[in-house]
Amino acid sequence: MRGFFITGTDTGVGKTWVAAAMLHALVRKGLKTVGMKPVASGSVPTPEGLRNDDALQLQAAANLPRPYALVNPYTFAPPIAPHLAAAEAGATIALPRILESFRQLCAGADAVIVEGVGGWQVPLGESWGVPELAQALGLPVILVVGLRLGCLNHALLSARAIRADGLMLAGWIANSLDPDFERRSENLATLQRGLNAPLLADVPWRPGCTPEELAGRFNSGKIAGLLDAG
């Protein structure tokens, strides 16, 4: 299956926003798309069960309808690390269940966008975490870099870890989080040299910008090319 695994330099850097925007961009290229958030914490009760806003956004941005249970096979109420939330719920996050959901989700699709949880090293169980999930899915990785003080260290360490874990860093997104971030252009240039991967979008500080609007900042042809290359 062609697609990307979206990770970030930290939690709250805009992974869902970027993932949904990428789905919109691929839909505009005429592709049949699905989105997935395998594990989510910080969910709310509904008549249909727990629902996570990130997962709902991905479900809505894709153009192939899929049951919520396939989009988000593991969802937990507390907004805490998922392995802790699972333990509190008396549950175990199992990779085979995620892979089976992924298989069913992707049937008939041209492309999938999978959003991770937190940053690259977030644990999902006692002996595995986000890297093992991305490896099992076999998707190239796109790194969302939150542009703020400290982003150089977080981004360069994340890129090094992704590659050390045997994954392809297909590209990265620069997402402005701090309107007062000093030396923005200089930091961006440092990241471009150090990450050694295509910059797929440079997103300015734009409160209220929707994923649909953000999709217009992507070079959808370049993204489609990366899909083919992956």
C-alpha positions in Angstrom: 0.0 0.0 0.0 1.3 3.4 -0.9 1.2 6.1 1.8 3.0 7.9 4.5 3.4 7.6 8.3 3.2 11.0 9.9 5.2 11.6 13.0 6.3 14.8 14.8 9.1 16.3 16.8 6.7 16.3 19.8 3.1 16.2 20.7 1.0 19.2 19.7 3.1 20.1 16.6 0.3 19.8 14.1 0.5 16.1 13.0 -3.3 15.7 12.6 -3.6 19.1 10.7 -0.8 18.0 8.3 -2.1 14.5 7.9 -5.6 15.7 7.1 -4.2 18.3 4.7 -2.2 15.6 2.9 -5.4 13.5 2.5 -7.1 16.6 0.9 -4.1 17.1 -1.4 -4.2 13.5 -2.6 -7.9 13.6 -3.1 -7.4 16.6 -5.4 -5.0 14.4 -7.4 -7.8 12.0 -8.0 -6.6 9.3 -5.6 -8.9 7.1 -3.4 -7.7 7.7 0.1 -8.0 6.5 3.7 -6.7 7.9 6.9 -5.7 6.0 10.1 -4.9 6.9 13.7 -4.0 3.5 15.1 -3.7 4.6 18.7 -5.2 7.7 20.3 -5.6 8.9 23.9 -7.7 11.9 24.9 -11.0 10.7 23.6 -14.6 11.5 24.6 -17.6 9.3 25.2 -20.4 9.3 22.6 -23.4 7.1 22.0 -21.3 5.1 19.6 -18.4 4.7 22.1 -15.2 6.7 22.7 -14.2 9.0 19.8 -11.0 10.9 19.3 -11.0 14.2 17.5 -7.8 13.5 15.6 -9.1 10.2 14.2 -12.4 11.8 13.3 -10.6 14.5 11.3 -8.7 11.9 9.4 -11.8 9.9 8.7 -13.5 13.0 7.4 -10.6 14.1 5.2 -10.4 10.8 3.3 -12.7 10.1 0.4 -13.3 6.4 1.1 -15.8 5.8 3.9 -14.5 3.5 6.6 -15.8 2.4 10.0 -14.3 4.3 12.9 -13.1 1.0 14.5 -10.7 0.6 11.5 -9.6 4.2 11.5 -8.8 4.1 15.2 -8.6 0.6 16.6 -7.3 1.7 20.0 -8.8 4.7 21.7 -8.5 5.8 25.3 -10.2 8.5 27.4 -7.3 10.1 29.4 -5.1 12.5 27.5 -1.9 10.7 28.7 0.7 8.4 27.2 -1.1 5.6 25.4 0.7 2.7 27.1 -0.3 4.3 30.5 -3.9 4.8 29.3 -4.1 1.2 28.1 -2.8 -0.1 31.4 -5.4 2.0 33.3 -8.1 0.6 31.1 -6.9 -3.0 31.6 -6.1 -3.2 27.9 -3.0 -4.2 25.8 -2.2 -2.5 22.6 -1.6 -5.4 20.2 0.3 -4.9 16.9 -1.5 -7.8 15.1 -4.9 -6.1 15.7 -3.6 -2.8 14.2 -2.2 -4.6 11.2 -5.5 -6.4 10.5 -7.4 -3.1 10.8 -4.8 -1.5 8.4 -5.3 -4.4 5.9 -9.1 -4.0 6.0 -8.9 -0.2 6.0 -6.7 -0.1 2.9 -8.7 -2.5 0.7 -9.6 -0.6 -2.5 -7.6 2.5 -1.6 -4.8 4.1 -3.7 -3.1 5.8 -0.7 -3.2 5.8 3.1 -2.0 8.4 5.6 -1.3 7.0 9.1 -0.8 9.4 12.0 1.4 8.3 14.9 1.0 9.4 18.5 3.2 12.0 20.1 6.8 11.9 18.9 8.9 9.1 17.5 9.9 7.3 20.7 6.5 7.1 22.3 6.0 3.6 23.8 2.9 1.6 23.0 3.7 -1.4 25.2 6.4 -2.7 27.5 8.8 -3.6 24.7 7.6 -1.7 21.6 6.4 1.6 20.4 6.0 4.0 17.5 9.2 2.8 15.6 8.0 -0.8 15.6 4.5 0.3 14.5 6.0 2.3 11.5 8.3 -0.6 10.6 5.4 -3.1 10.6 3.3 -0.8 8.4 6.2 -0.4 6.0 5.4 3.2 5.1 8.0 6.0 4.5 7.9 8.7 7.2 7.1 12.4 7.1 8.3 14.4 10.0 6.3 17.4 11.2 8.7 20.0 12.8 7.1 22.5 15.1 9.0 25.7 14.6 9.8 27.1 18.0 12.8 27.4 20.3 14.3 23.9 20.7 13.2 22.6 17.3 16.6 22.1 15.9 17.5 19.5 18.6 14.1 17.8 18.4 14.1 17.6 14.6 17.6 16.4 14.1 17.4 13.8 16.8 14.0 12.6 15.4 15.4 12.3 11.9 18.5 10.4 13.2 16.3 8.0 15.1 13.9 7.4 12.2 16.8 6.5 9.9 18.5 4.4 12.6 15.3 2.4 12.9 15.5 1.6 9.3 12.8 3.8 8.0 12.9 6.2 5.0 12.5 9.9 5.9 10.5 10.9 2.8 10.2 14.5 3.7 9.3 17.0 6.4 6.9 19.9 7.1 7.9 23.1 8.8 4.9 24.2 10.9 5.1 27.6 12.7 4.0 27.3 16.3 5.3 30.6 17.7 4.6 33.9 16.0 7.6 35.4 17.9 10.1 32.7 16.9 13.3 34.5 16.5 15.7 33.9 13.5 13.1 31.8 11.7 14.7 31.8 8.3 18.1 30.9 9.8 16.6 28.0 11.8 14.8 26.9 8.7 18.0 26.9 6.7 19.8 24.9 9.4 17.0 22.3 9.3 17.1 22.1 5.5 20.8 21.3 5.7 20.6 18.9 8.6 17.5 16.9 7.8 18.7 16.0 4.3 15.1 15.3 3.1 12.6 17.3 0.9 10.8 20.2 2.6 7.2 19.5 1.5 5.7 22.6 3.0 6.7 25.7 5.0 3.6 26.7 6.9 3.5 30.2 8.3 1.8 31.2 11.6 -1.9 31.1 10.6 -4.3 30.6 13.4 -7.6 29.1 12.2 -6.2 27.8 8.9 -8.1 24.6 7.9 -6.6 21.4 6.6 -8.3 22.2 3.2 -6.5 25.5 3.1 -3.2 24.0 4.1 -3.5 21.4 1.4 -3.1 24.2 -1.1 0.4 24.8 0.2 1.5 21.3 -0.6 3.0 20.4 -4.0 0.6 17.6 -4.6 2.6 16.5 -7.7 5.7 16.1 -5.5 3.7 14.2 -2.9 2.3 11.9 -5.6 5.9 11.4 -6.8 7.1 10.5 -3.3 4.2 8.0 -3.2 5.4 6.3 -6.4 9.0 6.4 -5.2 8.1 4.8 -1.8 
